[in-house]
Amino acid sequence: MKFSPCTGNCTDEGTHCEGCGRSHEEIAAMNKHVAGLIALAETMKYENIAEYAESVSNSIKFKMAQEH
């Protein structure tokens, strides 16, 4: 399955968002993980949010490349 990013045209009707096409279940799961990453950044009082976000992105890419 290919990831479809948010387009900013979110809908709540049905089982899938009409904006991005993702299921509401997938969107909720993603929001939960993003909230956890935000909470970590706030707890650690990171000031360099762009570097933090890039590091998280790079970690995901690295770990997924190792597993596949």
Distance bins in CASP14 RR format, pairs under 12 A and 6 or more apart:
PFRMAT RR
TARGET T0000
AUTHOR 0000-0000-0000
RMODE 2
METHOD distances of the structure
MODEL  1
1 21 0 0 0 0 0 1 0 0 0 0 0
1 22 0 0 0 0 1 0 0 0 0 0 0
1 23 0 0 0 0 0 1 0 0 0 0 0
1 26 0 0 0 0 1 0 0 0 0 0 0
2 20 0 0 0 0 0 1 0 0 0 0 0
2 21 0 0 0 0 0 1 0 0 0 0 0
2 22 0 0 0 0 0 1 0 0 0 0 0
3 20 0 0 0 0 1 0 0 0 0 0 0
3 21 0 0 0 0 0 1 0 0 0 0 0
3 22 0 0 0 0 1 0 0 0 0 0 0
3 26 0 0 0 0 1 0 0 0 0 0 0
3 27 0 0 0 0 0 1 0 0 0 0 0
3 30 0 0 0 0 1 0 0 0 0 0 0
3 60 0 0 0 0 0 1 0 0 0 0 0
3 64 0 0 0 0 0 1 0 0 0 0 0
4 16 0 0 0 0 1 0 0 0 0 0 0
4 17 0 0 0 0 1 0 0 0 0 0 0
4 18 0 0 0 0 0 1 0 0 0 0 0
4 19 0 0 0 0 1 0 0 0 0 0 0
4 20 1 0 1 0 0 0 0 0 0 0 0
4 21 1 0 1 0 0 0 0 0 0 0 0
4 22 1 0 1 0 0 0 0 0 0 0 0
4 23 0 0 0 0 0 1 0 0 0 0 0
4 26 0 0 0 0 1 0 0 0 0 0 0
4 27 0 0 0 0 0 1 0 0 0 0 0
4 30 0 0 0 0 0 1 0 0 0 0 0
5 17 0 0 0 0 0 1 0 0 0 0 0
5 19 0 0 0 0 0 1 0 0 0 0 0
5 20 1 0 0 1 0 0 0 0 0 0 0
5 21 0 0 0 0 0 1 0 0 0 0 0
5 22 0 0 0 0 1 0 0 0 0 0 0
5 26 0 0 0 0 0 1 0 0 0 0 0
5 27 0 0 0 0 0 1 0 0 0 0 0
5 30 0 0 0 0 0 1 0 0 0 0 0
6 17 0 0 0 0 1 0 0 0 0 0 0
6 19 1 0 0 1 0 0 0 0 0 0 0
6 20 1 0 1 0 0 0 0 0 0 0 0
6 21 0 0 0 0 1 0 0 0 0 0 0
6 22 0 0 0 0 1 0 0 0 0 0 0
6 26 0 0 0 0 0 1 0 0 0 0 0
6 27 0 0 0 0 1 0 0 0 0 0 0
6 30 0 0 0 0 1 0 0 0 0 0 0
6 31 0 0 0 0 0 1 0 0 0 0 0
6 34 0 0 0 0 0 1 0 0 0 0 0
7 17 0 0 0 0 1 0 0 0 0 0 0
7 18 0 0 0 0 1 0 0 0 0 0 0
7 19 1 0 1 0 0 0 0 0 0 0 0
7 20 1 0 1 0 0 0 0 0 0 0 0
7 21 0 0 0 0 1 0 0 0 0 0 0
7 22 0 0 0 0 0 1 0 0 0 0 0
8 17 0 0 0 0 1 0 0 0 0 0 0
8 18 0 0 0 0 0 1 0 0 0 0 0
8 19 1 0 0 1 0 0 0 0 0 0 0
8 20 1 0 0 1 0 0 0 0 0 0 0
8 21 0 0 0 0 0 1 0 0 0 0 0
8 22 0 0 0 0 0 1 0 0 0 0 0
8 27 0 0 0 0 0 1 0 0 0 0 0
9 17 0 0 0 0 1 0 0 0 0 0 0
9 18 1 0 0 1 0 0 0 0 0 0 0
9 19 1 0 1 0 0 0 0 0 0 0 0
9 20 1 0 0 1 0 0 0 0 0 0 0
9 21 0 0 0 0 0 1 0 0 0 0 0
10 16 0 0 0 0 0 1 0 0 0 0 0
10 17 1 0 1 0 0 0 0 0 0 0 0
10 18 0 0 0 0 1 0 0 0 0 0 0
10 19 1 0 0 1 0 0 0 0 0 0 0
10 20 1 0 0 1 0 0 0 0 0 0 0
10 21 0 0 0 0 0 1 0 0 0 0 0
10 22 0 0 0 0 1 0 0 0 0 0 0
10 24 0 0 0 0 1 0 0 0 0 0 0
10 27 0 0 0 0 1 0 0 0 0 0 0
10 31 0 0 0 0 0 1 0 0 0 0 0
11 17 1 0 1 0 0 0 0 0 0 0 0
11 18 1 0 1 0 0 0 0 0 0 0 0
11 19 1 0 0 1 0 0 0 0 0 0 0
11 20 0 0 0 0 1 0 0 0 0 0 0
11 21 0 0 0 0 1 0 0 0 0 0 0
11 22 0 0 0 0 0 1 0 0 0 0 0
11 24 0 0 0 0 1 0 0 0 0 0 0
11 27 0 0 0 0 0 1 0 0 0 0 0
12 18 0 0 0 0 1 0 0 0 0 0 0
12 19 0 0 0 0 0 1 0 0 0 0 0
12 24 1 0 0 1 0 0 0 0 0 0 0
12 27 0 0 0 0 1 0 0 0 0 0 0
12 28 0 0 0 0 0 1 0 0 0 0 0
13 19 0 0 0 0 0 1 0 0 0 0 0
13 24 0 0 0 0 1 0 0 0 0 0 0
14 21 0 0 0 0 0 1 0 0 0 0 0
14 23 0 0 0 0 1 0 0 0 0 0 0
14 24 1 0 0 1 0 0 0 0 0 0 0
14 25 0 0 0 0 0 1 0 0 0 0 0
15 21 0 0 0 0 1 0 0 0 0 0 0
15 22 0 0 0 0 0 1 0 0 0 0 0
15 23 1 0 1 0 0 0 0 0 0 0 0
15 24 1 0 0 1 0 0 0 0 0 0 0
15 25 1 0 0 1 0 0 0 0 0 0 0
15 26 0 0 0 0 0 1 0 0 0 0 0
15 27 0 0 0 0 0 1 0 0 0 0 0
15 28 0 0 0 0 0 1 0 0 0 0 0
16 22 1 0 0 1 0 0 0 0 0 0 0
16 23 1 0 1 0 0 0 0 0 0 0 0
16 24 1 0 0 1 0 0 0 0 0 0 0
16 25 0 0 0 0 1 0 0 0 0 0 0
16 26 0 0 0 0 1 0 0 0 0 0 0
16 27 0 0 0 0 1 0 0 0 0 0 0
17 23 1 0 0 1 0 0 0 0 0 0 0
17 24 1 0 0 1 0 0 0 0 0 0 0
17 25 0 0 0 0 0 1 0 0 0 0 0
17 26 0 0 0 0 1 0 0 0 0 0 0
17 27 1 0 0 1 0 0 0 0 0 0 0
17 28 0 0 0 0 0 1 0 0 0 0 0
17 30 0 0 0 0 0 1 0 0 0 0 0
17 31 0 0 0 0 0 1 0 0 0 0 0
18 24 0 0 0 0 0 1 0 0 0 0 0
19 27 0 0 0 0 0 1 0 0 0 0 0
20 26 0 0 0 0 1 0 0 0 0 0 0
20 27 1 0 0 1 0 0 0 0 0 0 0
20 30 0 0 0 0 0 1 0 0 0 0 0
21 27 0 0 0 0 1 0 0 0 0 0 0
22 28 0 0 0 0 1 0 0 0 0 0 0
22 29 0 0 0 0 1 0 0 0 0 0 0
22 30 0 0 0 0 1 0 0 0 0 0 0
22 31 0 0 0 0 0 1 0 0 0 0 0
23 29 0 0 0 0 1 0 0 0 0 0 0
23 30 0 0 0 0 0 1 0 0 0 0 0
24 30 0 0 0 0 0 1 0 0 0 0 0
24 31 0 0 0 0 0 1 0 0 0 0 0
25 31 0 0 0 0 0 1 0 0 0 0 0
25 32 0 0 0 0 0 1 0 0 0 0 0
26 32 0 0 0 0 0 1 0 0 0 0 0
26 33 0 0 0 0 0 1 0 0 0 0 0
27 33 0 0 0 0 0 1 0 0 0 0 0
27 34 0 0 0 0 0 1 0 0 0 0 0
28 34 0 0 0 0 0 1 0 0 0 0 0
28 35 0 0 0 0 0 1 0 0 0 0 0
29 35 0 0 0 0 0 1 0 0 0 0 0
29 36 0 0 0 0 0 1 0 0 0 0 0
30 36 0 0 0 0 0 1 0 0 0 0 0
30 37 0 0 0 0 0 1 0 0 0 0 0
31 37 0 0 0 0 0 1 0 0 0 0 0
31 38 0 0 0 0 0 1 0 0 0 0 0
32 38 0 0 0 0 0 1 0 0 0 0 0
32 39 0 0 0 0 0 1 0 0 0 0 0
33 39 0 0 0 0 0 1 0 0 0 0 0
33 40 0 0 0 0 0 1 0 0 0 0 0
33 56 0 0 0 0 1 0 0 0 0 0 0
33 60 0 0 0 0 0 1 0 0 0 0 0
34 40 0 0 0 0 0 1 0 0 0 0 0
34 41 0 0 0 0 0 1 0 0 0 0 0
34 53 0 0 0 0 0 1 0 0 0 0 0
34 56 0 0 0 0 1 0 0 0 0 0 0
34 57 0 0 0 0 0 1 0 0 0 0 0
35 41 0 0 0 0 0 1 0 0 0 0 0
35 42 0 0 0 0 0 1 0 0 0 0 0
36 42 0 0 0 0 1 0 0 0 0 0 0
36 43 0 0 0 0 1 0 0 0 0 0 0
36 44 0 0 0 0 0 1 0 0 0 0 0
36 56 0 0 0 0 0 1 0 0 0 0 0
37 43 0 0 0 0 0 1 0 0 0 0 0
37 44 0 0 0 0 0 1 0 0 0 0 0
37 46 0 0 0 0 0 1 0 0 0 0 0
37 49 0 0 0 0 0 1 0 0 0 0 0
37 52 0 0 0 0 1 0 0 0 0 0 0
37 53 0 0 0 0 1 0 0 0 0 0 0
37 55 0 0 0 0 0 1 0 0 0 0 0
37 56 1 0 0 1 0 0 0 0 0 0 0
37 57 0 0 0 0 0 1 0 0 0 0 0
37 59 0 0 0 0 0 1 0 0 0 0 0
37 60 0 0 0 0 0 1 0 0 0 0 0
38 44 0 0 0 0 0 1 0 0 0 0 0
38 46 0 0 0 0 0 1 0 0 0 0 0
38 49 0 0 0 0 1 0 0 0 0 0 0
38 52 0 0 0 0 1 0 0 0 0 0 0
38 53 0 0 0 0 1 0 0 0 0 0 0
38 56 0 0 0 0 0 1 0 0 0 0 0
39 45 0 0 0 0 0 1 0 0 0 0 0
39 46 0 0 0 0 0 1 0 0 0 0 0
40 46 0 0 0 0 1 0 0 0 0 0 0
40 49 0 0 0 0 0 1 0 0 0 0 0
40 52 0 0 0 0 1 0 0 0 0 0 0
40 53 0 0 0 0 0 1 0 0 0 0 0
40 55 0 0 0 0 0 1 0 0 0 0 0
40 56 0 0 0 0 1 0 0 0 0 0 0
41 47 0 0 0 0 1 0 0 0 0 0 0
41 48 0 0 0 0 1 0 0 0 0 0 0
41 49 1 0 0 1 0 0 0 0 0 0 0
41 50 0 0 0 0 0 1 0 0 0 0 0
41 51 0 0 0 0 0 1 0 0 0 0 0
41 52 1 0 1 0 0 0 0 0 0 0 0
41 53 0 0 0 0 1 0 0 0 0 0 0
41 55 0 0 0 0 0 1 0 0 0 0 0
41 56 0 0 0 0 1 0 0 0 0 0 0
42 49 0 0 0 0 0 1 0 0 0 0 0
42 52 0 0 0 0 0 1 0 0 0 0 0
43 52 0 0 0 0 0 1 0 0 0 0 0
44 52 0 0 0 0 1 0 0 0 0 0 0
45 52 0 0 0 0 0 1 0 0 0 0 0
46 52 1 0 1 0 0 0 0 0 0 0 0
46 53 0 0 0 0 1 0 0 0 0 0 0
46 55 0 0 0 0 1 0 0 0 0 0 0
46 56 0 0 0 0 0 1 0 0 0 0 0
48 54 0 0 0 0 1 0 0 0 0 0 0
48 55 0 0 0 0 1 0 0 0 0 0 0
49 55 0 0 0 0 0 1 0 0 0 0 0
49 56 0 0 0 0 0 1 0 0 0 0 0
50 56 0 0 0 0 0 1 0 0 0 0 0
50 57 0 0 0 0 0 1 0 0 0 0 0
51 57 0 0 0 0 0 1 0 0 0 0 0
51 58 0 0 0 0 0 1 0 0 0 0 0
52 58 0 0 0 0 0 1 0 0 0 0 0
52 59 0 0 0 0 0 1 0 0 0 0 0
53 59 0 0 0 0 0 1 0 0 0 0 0
53 60 0 0 0 0 0 1 0 0 0 0 0
54 60 0 0 0 0 0 1 0 0 0 0 0
54 61 0 0 0 0 0 1 0 0 0 0 0
55 61 0 0 0 0 0 1 0 0 0 0 0
55 62 0 0 0 0 0 1 0 0 0 0 0
56 62 0 0 0 0 0 1 0 0 0 0 0
56 63 0 0 0 0 0 1 0 0 0 0 0
57 63 0 0 0 0 0 1 0 0 0 0 0
57 64 0 0 0 0 0 1 0 0 0 0 0
58 64 0 0 0 0 0 1 0 0 0 0 0
58 65 0 0 0 0 0 1 0 0 0 0 0
59 65 0 0 0 0 0 1 0 0 0 0 0
59 66 0 0 0 0 0 1 0 0 0 0 0
60 66 0 0 0 0 0 1 0 0 0 0 0
60 67 0 0 0 0 0 1 0 0 0 0 0
61 67 0 0 0 0 0 1 0 0 0 0 0
61 68 0 0 0 0 0 1 0 0 0 0 0
62 68 0 0 0 0 0 1 0 0 0 0 0
END
